[in-house]
Amino acid sequence: MPHTTPLNDPALATCYHCGQPLPDVVDHAAWTVGIAGVSHIMCCPGCAAVAQTIVDLGQESYYRDRTAYAASADGAQQLPPELQLYDNADPRFALDEDSRESIFTVEGIRCAACVWLIEQRLARLPGVDSAQLNVATEKLYVRWRSDACKPGDILGALHTIGYAAYPYDAGRHADQQQRAAKTLGRQLFVAGLSMMQVMMYVAPSYLAHDDGTLDDSMASLMRWASLLLTLPAICYAALPFWRGAWASLRARALGMDVPVALGIAAAFGASVIATFSGKGEVWFDSVTMFIFLLLCSRYLELRARRKAGAALERLQHALPASASLLENYPASRAATIVRAAALAVDNIIVIKPGEAVAADSVIIEGRTSLDLSLLSGESAPVPKNAGDAIPGGAINAGGMVIARVTRKAQDSTLSDLVKLINRAGGEKPRISLWADRVAAWFVAGLLLFALAAFGFWYWHDGGITRAWPIAIAVLVVSCPCALSLATPTALAAATDNLLRQGVLVTGPQTLETLHRTTHVVLDKTGTLTWGRPVLQGIQELGAMRADFCLQVAAALEAGSAHPLARAITDAADEAGRQNWSACMLTETAGCGLEGTVHNRRYRLGSAQFVAGISGLPPERIAADGVTPVYLGVEGQWLACLQLRDGLRPDAQETVDYFRRAGKTVVLVSGDDDVLARRVGDQLGIETTVGGYLPADKLNFVQQMQRRGCVVAMIGDGINDAAVLGAADVSFAMGSGAALAQAHADAVLLNGRLGAVADSARVAERTMRIIRQNLGWATIYNVTAIPAAALGLLNPWLSGVGMALSSAVVVLNALRLRKVC
């Protein structure tokens, strides 16, 4: 049918997207979309998601040129065509040919019930391999097969159950969280106001119940007044419960909002009938109190989730969107503001006091101090001078400096950490999955139990006078949310605690597995030691002089990030490094380097490796506490470079902690066996092995696992990547190679070995609090539900119990945010 009014008239009291009338009770602030500079009202979060999608993809002309409204969100059985724009136009999904993954922000997350419902709905979507909603950061991680599923299908599936979703954007995500908090605050205020007003009218009836001083007409007036004052709580404050329950039923699932909504509807419906008929009891006071207390619990849960995810969100927002580019430096110092993402390697930028470093850079002019608290947990400013490297995301806490970009903004240190954070939210720990499954079955069992209680009391008393309030009390007193909140809230608080101490947890099972670890395996170089060795001396083994050997070794190591390589190149720089270059370089992991310098083929590394071209190895070099690095040429040994690396000051304390905790500590090193044993003896480590290649380390850990050991691995560098991935739980030093960090379950951003012991302490507290929460939730439900079924609890007291149960779980979990 043709429209008789302009489609683009913003004054219409209809949805700007689909043309349906706006609901009588709707939070307009939450469902508005800015289109061509004008804010337009939508009828539901689904239409808002579609409209925002069109705007984000630069297709605003759709609204100017359209000749009919789009299909409504409620009526459409298929995916709205506009959502298909994501399938082809958004490059963020093009990861590889077969499997793709992305991060979405989902609006309308109210509690753990939403998490369960969304994950269950997407799990049934063809082509979706995994879908995990991080309750702390409110971000959805989805992995799907490109041949069977499209991004539009994912958005459409969420759309059909009433949730608006869009690709993650830090700024928009923050705005959405702020709007959700304000909306919940307004609902809480309305519920509290309704509760207080209803109590004023109900109190006289309670006081006059025994002496009969309240006549029937006055009692009827107070009932009608209570009904009118309860309506705002029912129609607005209780919207989260209605929407949650409706979304669950539409998805053919029993979410945790279902018993809550049924309890509210049953109590309110019975009270309305009693008010109209003038017979029976009314529970308007119980209804408003229940809504208010449960909203208090959810508001507390929301604050807890936001606090627990605050440190992660600060990292997401830390990288600046723009940078000051000096295009004609040094001829001109005129700065141009450009997007940080547009910076290229070797661009010159100026970093003013208080600004964040846009990308990894090297200072070429000026001196300053950096605030690295977001990156490493280091609270004291770190001084930086010309020639020093500065990481992207650090805050300039000193003077203005000029720097040369060494890595693009999207490849910066902070960006790497953000990628690790995103990976951290992609899966759930086993204990959390168990709690979700239990909570889902719990709701089904609860509804059957409430029905059975109603049937028993209806049969026992011959009517619904007592059966109805008892059934309501059973529905209201239960607390499935406490079961689902017990684990994620505690894990989120513990993760926030560790991040503020400089430990980034990326693996879903990290804390759970670390708590039950039996063996702790430690690497030596860069882990127990500083990883910053210095050249102590060079022993000549052939005809070439020591300074010549140092220059050849530096040429071979010029492109390596290994700590030993840096020690050699630094020593060559101090001695006056020659501009020699090596070609045809090949690296054998755990052994050394081979390359050509001045048309001669050299090897640098272990004695066994160099012997491959130099012949029989020389007699063992007698040196106390040094790491030998041999240099050889075809048919001849040249030199032994002796490097020394000191122990970290917290190495002994860390080893002692795990030994006191009953863990077996093992040192596995790629260095010489004698040197490794010397370090192990110094720290009191009973089992020490050296000379292990990466494959040997991997085999060693796998053999331990086959014997039933639960292995925690702490390492640094590319050589440890394989064994870090194979261990049950692993830690990578923050200063180590990116490849090692990518395979680890946690990254020590502060580079402090003692943080592993801190993590173990937090893991122990976390598991203890999770057990407490699960125990409390179980005991409460096992005690309270039968009590309500026996008629020992009335509806309002049941509402108090449910709200307090959730509050106890959340508050207990928040104790983990305290840094001990």
N, C-alpha and C positions, 0 to 999 in steps of 0.2 A: 504494500500500500504506500503511495507517495506521501512524503511528509509535507505538512502545511506550514511548518515553522522552520526557520533556519537551523541547520544542524549545528552550526558553530556558535549559537547564541549562548553565552555563558550564564545568562540569567535564568535559563530553564531549570526547573526543579527536578531534573532528570540526570541520569548518569551521562557524562559527556562522551563516554566511549560506546556504550551499548544502547542508550536511550531509555532504559528502564527507570521507573520512578524511584527516587531515593527513599530508603527506609525511613520510617518515622523516627527511630532512634538509631543514630549513626554517628560515629566519631569522625566528623568531616576533616579534622586536622590530620587524621592518619591516612585517609583515602583521597588525597589530592595529588595532582601531578601538574607540574609546570610545563605548559606547551606554548611555544612562541611568546614567552614572557608573561603569560597569563596563567593563574592557578585555577584548575578545573577540578570539580568534585566528581568522584567515582562512587558507584553504589556498593562496591565490595573490594576486598584486597586483590581478587583475581583480575578485575578490570584495571585496577591501578597498576598491576604488574605488567599487563599487556601494553597499556599506554606508556609506561615508563620505558619498556623495551623499545617501542617505536621511537621515542625521543632519543634514547641512548644511541640508537643506530643511525641517527640523523635523518629519519623518515617523517619529520613533522608535517611535511606536505600532504601526507595521507589524510589528515584531518581537514585540510583546506580543500582538497580535491574530491573527497568521498561524496557519494550520492545516497548512501544509506548508512544507518548505524551498524556497528559490528554485532555479531552474535553475542548474547549475554553470557556471562560466566556461568550462571546457574542453569541456563537452558541448553548450552552447547554440550552435545555428547562427544564432539570431536575436538581436537586441538584447534583453538582459534588460529586462523591463517597468519595473523600478525606474529604469533610466537615462532612461526617457521623461519622468520628472518634470522633467528639465531643460528639456524642450521648451516647457512652458507655465508653469512656476513661477518661472523665474529671470529677473528683469527686466533683467539685464545684457546680454541678447542683443537686446533690442528697440531696434535702432539706426535702422532705416528699413524701408520696406515690402519692398524688393527684395533688397538686399544687406546682409549682417550680418557682423560680425567680432568676435572675442573673443580673450582671452589665456588659455591653459591652462598649468598646471604638470603635467609628466609625470614620474612616478616611474620609477626604474630606468634612467636615462640612464647608460650605462657608458663610451661612447667615441663617436668619430665614426661608427662603424658604426650605432649606434642612431639618430643624426640622419638618416642616409641612409635607413634602413629606414622610419622613421616618415613622413618626407616622401614617400617613394615610395608607401607604403600609402594615405595620405590623398589623394595626387594622383589615384589611381584611383577615389576615392569620388565618385559622381555628385553634382553640385551644389557641390563644393568648388572655388573659384576659385584659391586659393593657400594653401599651408601651409608655414611656415618655422619651424624650430626653432633658436633662438639657443643655440649651444653654450656661450657664455660665461655666460649667465644661466639656462640650462636652462628657458626659457619657450617655449611653442609659440604662434605667431600664426596664426590661421586666418581666412580670409574665405570665406563661402559664400553661396549663393543660397537665400533662405528658402523658395522654392516647390519646390525640389528636394532640400533637405537640412535636417536638424534637428540641434541640438547633441547630442542623444542618439545620432544616427548617427555623429558624429565620435568620441564617447567609446566607442561600441560597436566601431568599427573599430580603435581603439587597444587595446581590451579583447581583441579576438580575436588580436592578435599579442603579448599578454602585458604590456602597459603600462597602468598605472593613471594616470588623468588626472582633473583637476578644475579648475574655474575658479580663476584665480590669486588667491591671498591671501598677502600678504607674510609674515605670521607663520607660516602653515602651510608655505609654501615654504621658509622658513629651517629649520624643524624637519625637513622632508624632506631637505634638503641635509645637515644634521648627521647624520641617521640613515644616509644613504648613505655619508658619509665614515667613520663608525664601522664600518659593515659591511665596507667595502673594507679598512679597517685590520685588522679581525679576519681576513679572508681572507688578507691579506698576511702576517700573523703565522703563521697555520697553514701556509701554503706555505713560509715561511722555516724554520719548525721541522721540517717534513717533509723539506725539502731537506738540512738539516744532519744529521739522523738517518740519512737514506738514504746520505749521503756517508760516514758512519762505517762503514757495513756494506759499501759498495762499494769503499772505498779498499784494504782488504786483498786483495781479488781482483785489483785493478790491480797492486799491488806484488808479488803472488806469481804473476802470470801467466806470467812468463818462467822462473822457477826451479822451478815445479811444487810448491812447498811447501804449497799449499792442496789438501787432499783433496776428493773429490767430495761427501762428506756435509756437510762444512763449507761448501763452496760452495753446495750446495742450501739449507742453513739460512739463509745470508745472503741468498739470493734470496727466500726466503719472508718473512724479516724485512723486506726492502726493499719487498716487495709490500704487506705490512700497513701499513708506515709511509707508503706512497704513497697509500693509500686516502683519508686525510683531505684530502690535496691534490686528489685527483680528485673526491671527493664534495662537498666544501665550497668549497675555495679556487678551484676552476675553475668554479664555478657561473656566474659572469658570461659565460664563453665558451660553456657549454652552452646557457644561456638565450638568448644572442644568436644562436647558430647555429640553434636550434630556432625562434625567432621569424622568422628570415630564411626558413627553409624553409617555415614555415606561410604566410608571405606570398608564397611562390613567387619569392623573390629571393635573390641570392647576396650576402649581406652579408659584411662583413670579418671576422666571427667564424667564418665557415664554414671557411676553411683552417686557422685556429688550432685549432678543435675537431677537425677531421679529423686534424691532425698529432698532437694529444695522444692522441686515441682510437687512432690507428694505432700509435703508439709504446707506449702502455700495453697495448693488446690483444696486440701481438706479444710483449711482455715477459711477460704473463700466460701465454700459450700456452707460451713457452719455460720458464717456471717449472714449470708442470704437467708438461710433457713431459721436462724435464731436458736439453733440447737447444736450441742456438741462443743468441743474445745477448739480454741484457736491457738496457733503457734507463730503468730507474726513476730513476736519478740525472738523466738528461737531462730526463725528464718533469717532475720536481719543480723542477729548476732553471729550465726554460722557464716553468712556471707562475709561479714566484716572480719571475723577471725581468720577465715581461710584466705582472704585477700591479704591480711597482715602476714600470714605465713608465706604467701607467694611473693609479696613485696620483699620480705626478708631473703627469700631464695634468690630473687632477681639481683638484689644488692650483693649477695654472696657470690653469685656467678660473675657479676661485673668486676668485683674486687679480685676474684681468683684469676680472671682473664685479663686484668688490667696491665700486667707486665708484658704479656704477649701483645696486647694491642698497642702499647707504647712502642714496641719494636716495629710493628707494622706501620706506624705513623711517623717514625723517626726520620726516614730518608726524605729529604726535601724534594719538592716538586720542581724547583727552579735553581739556577746557579748563575753566578756573575762571571761571564766569559770575557777574557781579555784577548780580543781577536788579533790585535796588532802589537802584542807585547814582543820585545821591550820598547819598540818605537813609540807606542802609545799605551797609556794606562786607562783608556776609556773602556768602561765595562758595559756589556750588553746582557740583559736578562734573557736567558734561554731555558728551555725545558731540561731538567737534569737528565732525562732519558736520551736527549740528543747529544750529550757530551761524547766525544771520541777520545781515544788514547792520544796522549801528547797535547791535548788542549790545555791552555793555561787559564786558571780560574783564580779569583780572589775570594778569600773566606774572611768575612768580617766577624768581629767579636759577637758572640751569642748565636751565630749561625751554625747549622749542621753542615758537615762536610758532605758534598753531593755525591762524590765517588772516591774510590781509593786513589790516593795521590801521593806525591812526594813534594815536600816544601822546597822551593827554590829561592825564596826570599822571605826574611822575617823570622821571628821566633814567637812561640806562644805556648800555651798549655791546653791540653784536651781533657774534656769530661768524657770518660769512657764507661760511665756507670751503666748505660743501656747495653753496651756490647760485652762487657766483662764483669760487671758488678763492682769494679774498682771505684771507690768513692772519692779518692784524692785525685786532683788534676795531675796529669802526666805531662812534664815539660817536653817540648818538641822544638828542634832547631832546624836550620837549613840542611837538607840532605836526608832528613828523617821521613819515613813513610807514615802516612796518616790514613786510618780506615774510614770508609764511607759510613755515615751515621754518627760519628763522633761529634761532640759539640765543642766549638771553639770557645774556650773559657778565658783566653788571653787576648793578645793583640792580633791585628790584621796580618794575614800572611798571603803570599802568592804561591800557588802550587801547580804542579804539572800532573795531569790525570794519567794514571797507570792502568786503570781498568774502567770499563764502562759502568754507569750507574746500576744497570741491571745485573752486572757481574760483581758488584762490590761486596765487601765483607758483610755488610748488613743485609744485602739482598740474599746472600748465601744463607744467613741465619733465618731469614724469613721463609726461605724454601724449606729449611729444616723444620720450622714451626708448622708450616702447612702439612708437611709429612707427619708431624706428631699428631695432628688431629684426624688423620685418615683412618685410624682403627681404634677399637675399644679394647681394654683389657678383659681377660676372661672373666674376672670376678664381676665386672660391670655387666657383661652379657648375661651372666647367670642371674643377676638381680633383675634385669629387664624381663627375662623369661618368667621368673617367679612372679613378678608383679602382674604380667599379662594374664597368667593363669589365676592369680589371686582375684582379679576383678570378676572373672567368670564364676569362680566359686562363691564369691561374696554375694552376687546377684541370686544365685540358687539358694544360698543360706538365708537371705532376707525373705525370699519367697516362702521357704520352708517355715521360717519363724512366723510369718504372717498366717500361713495355713494352720499352724498349730494353735496359735492364740485365737484365731477365728473359730476353730473347732472347740477349743477349751471354754471360751466365754460365750460362744453362740452369737458373735457379732464382731464388728470392727472397732468398737470403742477402744479396746486396748490393743488389738492386733495392729491397727494402723500406725499409732505412734511407736510401737516397738519395731515394726519394719523400717520406719523412717530412722529410728535411732541406730539400727544395724547398718543401714546405708551410710549414715553420716559419721558414725564413730570410726569406721574403718579408715586406714591410712595407707593405701598402696603407694602413695607418693614417697612415704618415708623409706620404703624398700628401694625405690628407684633413685632417690636422692642420696642414699647412704654412701654409695661408692663414688659417683661422678663428682659430687661436691667435695669429698675428701681428697680425691686425686687432683682436682683443679686447685684446691688450696695448697696442697703439697707442691705441685708444679710451680705455682706462683712463688712459694717460699724459696724453692731451689733456684729459680731464675733470678730472684733478687740477691742470691748468694753467688751468682755467676755460673750456675749449672743449667744448661738447656736440655730438658728431657724431651726426646723425640720418639722413643719407642713406646707402644701402648702397654707393654708388660714390664717396663723398666723397674718400677718400684716393687711391684709384686714379686718379680723374679729375684731382684737384688736381696730381698728380705730372706729368701730361702736358699741363697747361694751357699755352696759348701767349699768351693775352691776359688781363690782370687789369683789370677795369673797376671803378672806385671812384665811389661817390656822394660828395658834398661835405658837406652839413649832417648832423651827427650821425655821420659816418663819418671823414672826414679832419679835420673840426672837432669840437669838443666836443659840439655839438648843444645847448648851453646858452647861446644868445645872450643878450645884455643890450641893453636899449634905450639907445642912445647919444644920441638926440635926436629931436625932432619938428619938421619944417619945415612951416609953415602954407602951404597952397595956396589957401585960400578965406577966407571971412568968419569961420569958427568958430575959437575959440581952441584952443591945443594941448591944454590940460587936458580940454576938452570932447571933442575928438577921441580922446584916450586912453581916456576912459570909454566912448565908443561902441565903440571897437575891443575893449576888454576885455569888454563885454557880448556882442559877437559871438563872441569866442574863448573864452567861459567854459567850454564843454563840450568843447573840443578838447584832444587830447594832443600836438599838434605842438610841437616845441621853440620855434618862433617864437611860437606862441600862449602858451606858458608865460612867455616873456619879457615879452610885452605885459601879461598879467594880473598878473605879479609887479610890474611897474612901476606899474600902477594901484593895487595894494594899498599900495605904499609911498607913493603920492600921496594916499591916502585914497579908496579905491574906493567908488563909489556903487552902491547896490543896484538897478542897472538890469538889465533882462532883455530878451533878444531873442526874437522869435517868428518863425515861418515861416522857420526856418533851412534853407538848402540849401548843400551843400559840393560844389564842383567840384574833383576831385582834381588837384593840381598847379597850380591857379589861385587859389582863394581861397574866401571865404564870402560869402553873401548873406543878409540878414535884415532884419527890421523892428524898429526901436527908436523908441519914442514916436511910433508911427504913420508913421514915415518909413522908406523902403527904402534900405539902405546896402549897399555892397560893400567888402570888404577883401581885398587880395591883390595880384596882379601888375598892372602898368600896363595891359596889354592887357585883362585881365579887368575892371578897374574902368571902363575906357573904354566898356564895354558899356552903362553907364547914365549915365556922367558926361560923355560926349562926347570930343572930341579930347584925347589925353594931354598933360600939360604937358611942357616941355622937360626933358631928362634931368637928374636931380638929381646935381650934382657932389659925390661923397663917396668917400673913399678907404677901400676895404676894408670897406664896410658892405653889408648886405642891405636894399634898400628895400621897404617894404610900404605900399601906397597905400590910402587911404580916400576913398571918394566917395559922394555921394548923387545922387539923380536930377537930372541936369542940372548938377552942380557937383562939382569936385574940392575935397577938404577938407584933406588932409594927407599927408605922406610920413613914415612912422615908420622911423627908421634903426636897424638892429640890427647888432651886431658879434658875431662868433663866432670865438674863437681856435683855431688849429690844435692838434691833439693833439701831445704831445711826441714820440710814437713814429711820427708820420706820415711824417717824412722818412726815418727808418730803414727803415720798411716799404717805401716806394717804392724806396729804394736797393737793398734786398735783391732785390726782384723784377727790377729792371733788371739787377743783376749776374748773376742766374740766367738771363738771356736772355729774359725775358718782356716783352711790350709792355704798358706801363701806360697806361690811358686814364681820364680824368676826365669823367664825364657827370653834369651837375647840372641840376636844375630851376630853379636860381637864375639871376639875370641873367648873360648871357654874359660881360660885362666882368669881373664879380666872380669868376666861375668861372675865367676865364683868368688872373686875377691870382693865385689860389691855385695853379693848375697851374704857372705860371711860377716861383712861389716854391719849389715842391717839385721842379722839374725834369721835369714831366710834359709830354711832347711833344704828345700829342693831348688837347685839352681842348675840350669843347662845353658850352654853357650854354643855359638857356631851354628845356629839353626837358621836355615833359609825359610822364606815365607811358606813354602809347601811343608817344611818340617814343623813349623809352628802350628799350621792348620792341622796336620796329622796328630800332633801331640794333644791338642785340645779335643779333637774328635775321639781319640782313644780314651781320654778322661771321661767324656760324656758317655761312651759305650759302657764304662764301668759304673754308671749311675751318678756321676758327679754333676752338680749344677755349677757351671763355670762362669765367673765374671772376668772379663778381659779388659785391661787398661793399657792402651798403647798410643803410639804417636808415629805418624809417617805413613807413606804409601806401602811400605813393607808389611804393615799390620792390617791393611784393609780386609784381606781375606779372612784372617782369624777373628777380627772384630765382628764380621758378619756371621761367622759360624758360632761364636760363643753364645751362651744363653742370655747374657746381658753384657753390654760393652760400653766403655767410656773412651772417648778420644780427647786428647789434650787440645785446648782451643787454639794453640799455636801450631798445631800439626797440619798435615796436608789435608786439603779439602776432600780428597778421595777417602781418607780414613774417617773423617767426620761423617761423610755420607753413609758409611757402613755401620756407624756406631748408634747405640740406643740413647746416648747422652753425650753432650759436648761440654767440656770444662772451659767455659768462656774465659774465666779468670786465669787459666793456666796453672791453677794451684792443685797439686796432687791431693792435699788434705780435703779438698771438696768431695772426693770419692767417699771418704769416711763420713763427712757431713751428710752425703746422700744416703748412706746406709742407715744413719741415725734417723733421718726423716722417713725413710722407707719403713723402718721398724715402728715409728710412731703412727705412720699412715695406716699400716695394716692393723695396728691395735685399735685405732679409731674407727676404721671400717668395720671391724668385728664388733666393736661397741655399738655402732649405728645399726648394723644388721641385727644384732642381738636385741637392742632396744625396740626396733620396729617389729620384730617377731614377737617378743614378749608382750608388747602393747596390744598388737592385733589379736594374739591368742587369748589375752585376758579381757580386753574391752569388748570384742565382738560377742562372746558368750554372755557377758554381763548385760549388754544391751538386749540380747535375745531373751534373757530371763526377766526383762522388765526392770532391771536395777538402775538403768540410766535413761533419763528422758532426752528428747531431741536436743535441747539447748546445751545440756551437759556433754552430750556426745560430740557436738560441734566444737566445744572447748577442747575436748580431748584430742580430736583430730588435728586441730590447728597447733596445739602444743606439741603433739608428736612430731610434726614436720619441723617445727621451730627447734626442738631439741636436737634433731639430726643435723640441721644446718649449722646451728651454733657450735655443736661439738666438732663438726668438720672445720669450721673457721679457726679453731685453735691451732690448726696446722699452719696458718699463715704467719704465726709468730716465729721469728728467727731465733733459735736457741744458741 
